[in-house]
Amino acid sequence: MSAITILDYVRILPELTLALFGVLIMVADPLLGEQRARPLGVIALLGTLASLAATTWQAQHPGPAWFGMVRVDSFSLFFHVVIALVALVVVLVSFEYLEAQEIRQGEYYALILFGAVGMMLMSSAVELVLIFIALEISSISTYVLAGFRRRAAASAESSLKYFLLGSFATAFFLYGVALMFGATGSTEIAAIAQALRAGGATSLVYLGVALMLVGLGFKVAASPFHVWTPDVYEGAPAPVVGLMSTAPKAAAFAVLLRVLFAADSPGWFWPLWLAAALSMTLGNLGALVQSNVKRLLAYSSIAHAGYLLVAFAASSEIGVSAAIFYAAAYAAMNVGAFAVVSHFAGAGERYVEMDDYAGLGRRSPVLAAALTLFLLSLIGIPVTGGFFAKLYVFSAALQANLVGLVVLGVVNSAVGAYYYLRLIVLMYMREGNEEQPAIRVPAGLAAGLALSAAATLYLGVWPQQVLTYALESASALLH
C-alpha cells in the first residue's frame, strides 16, 4: 500500500476547503452575538469562492488518490464546479432571506458548506463505501436544512418526511453495495467492472444493481420514488429547496453514471427506461394541477429527472455527455427560479401561490424578467440552456433508436410549457394584489440572479465549450 502524499490532499482540496470554512463558521457563530447571520454568510461566500479556486488548481493534478478511492478527472471537476456555483448562489440569496424570515442560526451556512463537501466527494469517489459516506454527509445536512423554518409546522413536517424516507433510500443503496461486494469481492468500481467482465453477472449482481437504483432514484426524485418531493419542497426554506433540487441531484446523477457505466453494471436499461417515462409523465401531469409555485416546481423537478434519464437510456458516450450537460443547465435555471421564489415569498413565506404572482411584471420588472428567463429555459425555448440540454438528450436518444421515449419526451415538454407559460401570463397580463408591499432587489439576490441568468444564457448561446468538456468528461468516465 503506497504512502499518503501531498497530492492526495490536493485531490480533495475543494472538499477540505469547504470543510475548513464550515468549521470556521461554527467556531465564529457564538462569538458574534445576535447580529451574526450576515458576517457568517460572508465567510460561507468566501468558502465557496475558495473551493472554486481549489478546483481550478486541482485540475492541474488529475489522477487517483487515497489508495484509489478518489479520482480527479474532467468528470469529477465538472461536477465540482456545478456544485460550488450552486452553493455560491444559494449563499448569496440567503443573506436577505434569513433576515426576512428572522432566522438567526449561523449553522445554516455551515450546513450548506458541509452538504457541498458530501456532494463533491460523491462525484469524485470511485469506491462504493466512500460514495455511501459522502451520500450521508450530503443527506444529513439537507435533512436539517429542510426544517430550518422552525416556527412553521410545514417545515418540521418537511424535514421529518425527508429524513424518514431518505433513510430508507440510503438503506437500499447500502444493501445494494453489500450485495455487489458479495458478488464481486470488491467495492471499488474498477475492480467490480473487471470482475463482471471476467465472470459474468449473477442474480446477486442484478439484485445489487436494482437496490442501488432504488436508493439513487429517491435522491434524484425519479418516479416511482418521487412521492416525497412536493411535500418536502413546499415546507423547506425556498433557498434550501433551490439547493436540494440541483446540487444533490447533480451529485446523485454523477454517482449513477459511475455505478452504471464505469462499473459495467447489467440489467438497468428497462428499469431506467420505465423510470424516465413515468417521471416525465407523472411530473408534468402533477404540475398541471398545482396552485402553489413551490409544489409546481417540485413536480417540474420530477419531470426534468425523467428527461435526464432519457440520456442514461441512450447508453452511449453521447448520451452520457448529454446527461452531464443537462445536469449543469438544469442547475443554473432551477436555482435561479427558486432564488426569485425565496425573495418574493416574503416573511413567513406568505406569497407562494400562483395568484400572488399576478402583476409582478409591473411591481418588480427585474424579478419578473429573471423568473421569465428561467421558466422559458425550463420549457426549452431557444437561446436558453434548457433548449440545448433537451436537444442533446433527445438527439442522443434518437441515435440509440429510442424513438418511443423521444416522442413521449416531446409530448411531455409541450404539456410542461402550459404550466410554465401560465405563470408568465399571470406576471404580465393580470392585475396584482395592491396589499402586497413594494419589492426591492437587494445586492445579494441581484448577484445570485445575475450569475444564474448568465449561466443559463451562456449555455443557450455558446454551449459548444461546455458540451466539449462534457464529451471529455464522458470519455474520462467510460474509458
C-alpha positions in Angstrom: 0.0 0.0 0.0 1.5 3.3 -1.1 2.1 6.2 1.4 -0.1 9.2 1.5 1.5 12.2 -0.3 0.7 15.8 -0.7 -1.1 15.1 -4.0 -3.7 13.1 -2.0 -4.6 16.2 -0.2 -4.6 18.3 -3.3 -7.0 15.9 -4.9 -9.6 16.5 -2.2 -8.6 20.2 -1.7 -12.1 21.7 -2.6 -13.7 19.4 0.0 -11.1 20.3 2.6 -11.6 24.0 1.8 -15.4 23.9 2.3 -15.0 21.8 5.5 -12.5 24.2 7.0 -14.7 27.2 6.2 -17.7 25.3 7.7 -15.8 24.7 10.9 -14.8 28.4 11.0 -18.4 29.4 10.8 -19.3 27.1 13.7 -16.4 28.5 15.8 -17.3 32.1 14.9 -21.0 31.7 15.4 -21.2 32.1 19.3 -18.6 34.9 19.2 -20.6 37.3 17.0 -23.7 37.9 19.2 -27.2 38.4 17.9 -26.4 40.0 14.5 -24.3 37.2 13.3 -26.1 35.8 10.2 -24.6 38.2 7.6 -20.9 38.0 8.7 -21.2 34.2 8.7 -22.8 34.4 5.3 -19.7 36.4 4.1 -17.5 33.6 5.4 -19.6 31.0 3.6 -19.4 33.1 0.4 -15.6 33.2 0.7 -15.6 29.5 1.3 -17.4 28.7 -1.9 -15.1 31.0 -3.9 -12.1 29.4 -2.3 -13.4 25.9 -3.3 -13.8 27.1 -6.9 -10.2 28.3 -6.8 -9.1 25.0 -5.3 -10.9 23.1 -8.0 -9.1 25.2 -10.6 -5.7 24.3 -9.0 -6.8 20.7 -8.6 -7.4 20.4 -12.4 -3.7 20.7 -12.8 -3.2 17.5 -10.8 -5.6 14.8 -12.1 -5.3 11.2 -11.1 -6.2 8.8 -8.2 -5.8 9.5 -4.5 -6.3 7.9 -1.1 -5.5 4.4 -2.2 -7.6 4.6 -5.3 -10.8 5.6 -3.6 -10.9 9.1 -5.2 -10.2 10.0 -8.7 -9.8 13.5 -10.1 -10.6 13.8 -13.8 -12.6 16.0 -16.0 -15.8 14.2 -14.9 -15.4 15.0 -11.2 -14.1 18.5 -11.9 -17.2 19.4 -13.9 -19.5 18.4 -11.1 -17.3 20.2 -8.5 -17.7 23.4 -10.4 -21.5 22.9 -10.8 -21.9 22.2 -7.0 -19.7 25.1 -5.9 -21.6 27.6 -8.1 -25.0 26.4 -6.8 -23.8 26.7 -3.3 -22.5 30.2 -4.1 -25.8 31.3 -5.5 -27.7 29.8 -2.5 -25.5 31.7 -0.1 -26.0 35.0 -1.9 -29.8 34.5 -1.9 -29.8 33.6 1.7 -28.5 36.9 3.0 -31.8 38.7 2.7 -33.9 35.6 3.1 -32.6 34.8 6.6 -33.3 38.4 7.7 -36.8 38.3 6.3 -37.6 35.0 8.0 -35.9 36.1 11.2 -33.6 33.1 11.2 -30.5 33.8 13.3 -28.9 30.4 13.4 -25.4 30.6 12.0 -25.1 26.9 11.4 -27.4 27.4 8.4 -24.4 28.4 6.3 -22.1 25.8 7.8 -24.6 23.1 6.8 -24.6 24.4 3.2 -20.9 24.0 3.1 -20.8 20.6 4.8 -23.5 19.4 2.4 -21.4 20.6 -0.6 -18.5 18.6 0.8 -20.5 15.4 0.6 -21.8 16.3 -2.9 -18.3 17.0 -4.3 -17.0 13.8 -2.7 -19.8 11.8 -4.3 -18.7 13.0 -7.8 -15.0 12.1 -7.3 -15.3 8.9 -5.2 -14.8 5.6 -7.1 -15.3 3.3 -4.2 -18.9 2.4 -3.1 -18.4 2.6 0.6 -16.9 6.1 0.3 -19.8 7.1 -2.0 -22.2 5.9 0.7 -20.3 8.0 3.3 -20.4 11.1 1.0 -24.1 10.5 0.4 -24.7 10.5 4.1 -22.7 13.7 4.6 -24.8 15.4 1.9 -28.1 13.9 3.1 -27.8 14.8 6.8 -27.0 18.4 6.0 -30.1 18.7 3.8 -32.3 16.9 6.3 -31.5 19.6 8.9 -31.7 22.5 6.4 -35.2 21.4 5.3 -36.5 22.1 8.8 -34.9 25.5 9.4 -38.1 27.5 9.4 -38.7 26.3 12.9 -41.8 28.4 13.5 -43.6 26.7 10.6 -45.1 23.3 11.1 -44.8 22.6 7.4 -41.0 23.0 7.7 -40.8 20.5 10.5 -43.0 18.1 8.5 -40.8 18.6 5.5 -37.7 17.7 7.4 -39.2 14.7 9.1 -40.6 13.2 5.9 -37.3 13.8 4.1 -35.3 12.2 6.9 -37.5 9.1 7.2 -37.9 8.4 3.5 -34.3 9.3 2.8 -33.1 6.9 5.5 -35.0 4.1 3.8 -33.5 5.0 0.4 -30.0 5.1 1.9 -30.5 1.7 3.4 -31.5 0.3 0.0 -28.3 1.8 -1.5 -26.2 0.3 1.2 -27.8 -3.2 0.8 -27.0 -2.9 -2.9 -23.4 -2.1 -2.1 -23.2 -5.2 0.2 -24.6 -7.5 -2.5 -22.2 -6.1 -5.1 -19.3 -6.8 -2.7 -20.6 -10.3 -2.1 -20.9 -11.0 -5.8 -17.6 -9.5 -7.0 -15.4 -9.4 -3.8 -14.8 -5.6 -4.1 -16.4 -2.3 -3.6 -14.0 -0.4 -6.0 -15.8 0.4 -9.2 -12.9 -0.5 -11.5 -12.5 -3.9 -9.7 -16.2 -4.5 -9.9 -16.2 -3.8 -13.7 -13.2 -6.2 -14.1 -14.9 -8.9 -12.1 -18.1 -8.6 -14.1 -16.3 -8.8 -17.4 -14.3 -11.9 -16.3 -17.1 -13.9 -14.5 -20.3 -12.5 -15.9 -23.3 -11.3 -13.9 -25.1 -13.4 -11.3 -28.5 -13.0 -9.8 -26.8 -11.3 -6.8 -25.3 -8.6 -9.1 -28.7 -7.9 -10.6 -30.3 -7.6 -7.2 -27.5 -5.3 -6.0 -27.9 -3.0 -9.0 -31.6 -2.9 -8.5 -31.3 -1.9 -4.8 -28.7 0.8 -5.7 -31.1 2.1 -8.4 -33.8 2.4 -5.8 -31.6 4.4 -3.4 -30.3 6.7 -6.1 -33.8 7.0 -7.7 -35.0 8.5 -4.4 -32.2 11.0 -4.3 -32.9 12.3 -7.9 -36.7 12.3 -7.3 -37.3 9.9 -10.2 -40.7 8.1 -10.4 -41.8 5.9 -8.7 -39.6 7.2 -5.9 -40.8 10.8 -6.1 -43.7 10.9 -3.6 -41.7 12.9 -1.0 -40.8 15.7 -3.4 -43.8 18.0 -3.4 -44.3 18.0 0.4 -40.6 18.5 1.2 -40.2 21.3 -1.3 -43.3 23.0 -0.1 -42.2 23.1 3.6 -38.5 23.6 3.3 -37.0 27.2 3.1 -37.0 28.3 -0.5 -33.2 28.8 -0.9 -32.7 25.3 0.6 -35.1 23.9 -2.0 -33.0 25.6 -4.7 -30.0 23.8 -3.3 -31.8 20.4 -2.8 -33.3 20.4 -6.2 -30.0 21.0 -8.0 -26.7 20.2 -6.3 -27.6 16.9 -4.5 -29.4 15.7 -7.6 -26.3 16.5 -9.8 -24.1 14.6 -7.4 -26.5 11.6 -7.3 -26.6 11.6 -11.1 -22.8 11.6 -11.1 -22.8 8.5 -8.8 -25.5 6.9 -11.0 -23.3 7.4 -14.1 -20.3 5.8 -12.4 -22.3 2.9 -11.0 -24.0 2.1 -14.3 -21.4 2.9 -16.9 -17.9 2.8 -15.2 -18.8 -0.4 -13.4 -20.4 -2.0 -16.4 -23.5 -2.8 -14.3 -26.0 -5.1 -16.0 -29.8 -5.1 -16.1 -30.5 -1.4 -15.7 -31.8 -0.4 -19.1 -35.5 -1.2 -18.8 -35.9 0.0 -15.2 -34.4 3.3 -16.2 -36.5 3.4 -19.4 -39.6 3.0 -17.4 -38.4 5.5 -14.7 -37.8 8.1 -17.4 -41.2 7.6 -19.0 -43.0 7.7 -15.6 -41.0 10.7 -14.3 -41.7 12.8 -17.4 -45.4 11.9 -17.5 -46.3 12.0 -13.8 -44.2 15.1 -13.1 -45.8 17.2 -15.8 -49.4 15.9 -15.1 -48.9 16.6 -11.4 -47.6 20.1 -12.1 -50.7 21.0 -14.2 -53.0 21.0 -11.2 -50.8 22.9 -8.7 -51.6 26.3 -7.4 -48.5 26.5 -5.1 -45.4 27.6 -7.0 -43.0 25.5 -4.9 -45.1 22.4 -5.4 -45.3 23.2 -9.1 -41.5 23.4 -9.3 -41.3 20.2 -7.3 -43.3 18.3 -9.9 -41.3 20.1 -12.6 -38.1 18.7 -10.9 -39.6 15.2 -11.2 -40.2 15.7 -14.9 -36.7 17.0 -15.6 -35.3 14.0 -13.8 -37.2 12.0 -16.4 -35.7 14.0 -19.3 -32.2 13.4 -17.9 -32.8 9.7 -17.5 -33.6 9.6 -21.2 -29.9 10.3 -21.8 -29.0 7.4 -19.5 -31.2 5.1 -21.5 -29.2 6.1 -24.7 -26.3 4.3 -23.0 -23.6 5.8 -25.2 -20.8 8.3 -24.8 -23.0 10.9 -26.5 -25.8 10.1 -24.0 -23.5 10.4 -21.0 -22.2 13.8 -22.2 -25.8 14.9 -22.8 -26.7 13.9 -19.2 -23.7 15.8 -17.9 -24.7 19.0 -19.9 -28.3 18.7 -18.8 -27.3 18.5 -15.1 -25.4 21.8 -15.5 -28.2 23.6 -17.4 -30.9 22.4 -15.0 -28.9 23.5 -12.0 -28.4 27.0 -13.5 -32.1 27.6 -14.3 -33.7 25.9 -11.3 -31.6 27.5 -8.6 -32.3 30.9 -10.3 -36.1 30.2 -10.2 -36.0 29.3 -6.5 -33.9 32.5 -5.9 -36.8 34.5 -7.2 -39.4 32.5 -5.2 -37.4 32.8 -2.0 -37.3 36.6 -2.1 -40.8 37.1 -3.4 -42.3 34.8 -0.7 -41.7 37.5 2.0 -41.8 37.0 5.8 -43.2 33.6 6.7 -43.2 32.6 3.0 -46.7 34.0 2.6 -46.7 34.7 -1.1 -46.1 31.3 -2.7 -49.4 30.8 -4.5 -49.6 31.4 -8.3 -52.2 34.1 -7.9 -49.7 36.1 -5.7 -47.5 36.5 -8.8 -50.2 38.4 -10.7 -48.9 41.8 -11.7 -45.3 41.1 -10.8 -44.1 42.4 -14.1 -45.2 45.9 -13.1 -44.2 45.8 -9.4 -40.8 44.3 -10.0 -39.6 44.1 -13.6 -36.3 42.7 -12.6 -37.7 39.7 -10.7 -40.3 39.1 -13.3 -37.8 39.2 -16.1 -35.4 36.8 -14.3 -38.2 34.3 -13.5 -39.4 34.5 -17.1 -36.0 33.7 -18.4 -35.7 30.7 -16.1 -39.2 29.4 -16.9 -38.5 29.7 -20.6 -35.3 27.7 -20.1 -37.3 25.1 -18.2 -39.6 24.9 -21.2 -36.7 24.6 -23.6 -37.0 27.8 -25.6 -34.1 28.6 -27.9 -31.3 30.9 -26.7 -31.5 29.3 -23.2 -29.6 26.4 -21.7 -32.7 24.3 -21.4 -33.1 24.3 -25.2 -29.7 22.7 -25.9 -30.0 20.4 -22.9 -33.2 18.9 -24.2 -31.9 18.9 -27.8 -28.8 17.0 -26.9 -30.7 14.5 -24.8 -33.3 13.8 -27.4 -30.6 13.6 -30.2 -28.7 11.0 -28.2 -31.9 9.0 -27.6 -32.7 9.1 -31.3 -29.2 7.9 -32.2 -29.9 5.0 -29.9 -33.2 4.3 -31.6 -35.3 5.2 -28.6 -38.0 6.8 -30.7 -40.8 6.0 -28.4 -39.1 7.6 -25.4 -38.2 10.7 -27.5 -41.8 11.1 -28.7 -43.0 10.8 -25.1 -40.4 13.4 -24.0 -41.5 15.9 -26.7 -45.2 15.5 -25.8 -44.4 16.0 -22.2 -42.3 19.1 -23.0 -45.4 20.5 -24.7 -47.5 19.7 -21.6 -44.9 21.4 -19.4 -44.9 24.5 -21.5 -48.5 25.1 -20.4 -48.0 25.5 -16.7 -44.7 27.5 -17.1 -46.4 29.9 -19.5 -49.4 30.2 -17.2 -47.2 31.7 -14.5 -45.6 34.1 -17.1 -49.1 35.2 -18.2 -50.0 35.9 -14.5 -47.0 38.1 -14.1 -47.5 40.2 -17.1 -51.2 40.0 -18.0 -53.1 40.0 -14.7 -53.6 42.8 -12.2 -51.8 42.2 -8.9 -52.9 42.5 -5.2 -52.4 46.1 -4.1 -51.9 44.9 -0.5 -48.6 43.3 -1.3 -45.6 45.5 -0.4 -43.2 47.0 -2.9 -40.4 44.7 -3.9 -36.8 45.7 -4.0 -33.9 43.6 -5.2 -31.0 43.6 -2.7 -27.4 43.2 -3.7 -27.0 39.5 -2.7 -30.1 38.4 -4.6 -29.1 40.6 -7.6 -25.7 38.9 -7.7 -27.2 35.4 -7.4 -29.8 36.1 -10.2 -27.1 37.6 -12.4 -24.9 34.5 -12.0 -27.8 32.1 -12.7 -29.1 34.2 -15.7 -25.6 34.5 -17.2 -25.1 30.7 -16.9 -28.5 30.0 -18.4 -27.8 32.3 -21.4 -24.2 31.2 -21.8 -25.3 27.6 -22.1 -28.0 28.6 -24.6 -25.9 30.9 -26.8 -22.4 29.4 -26.6 -22.9 25.8 -25.5 -20.1 24.3 -27.5 -17.3 24.8 -25.0 -19.3 23.2 -22.1 -20.5 20.4 -24.4 -16.9 19.7 -25.5 -15.9 19.5 -21.9 -18.9 17.2 -21.2 -17.8 14.9 -24.0 -14.3 14.8 -22.4 -15.9 14.0 -19.1 -17.9 11.2 -20.6 -14.8 9.8 -22.2 -12.9 10.0 -18.9 -15.8 8.2 -17.2 -16.1 5.4 -19.8 -12.5 4.8 -20.7 
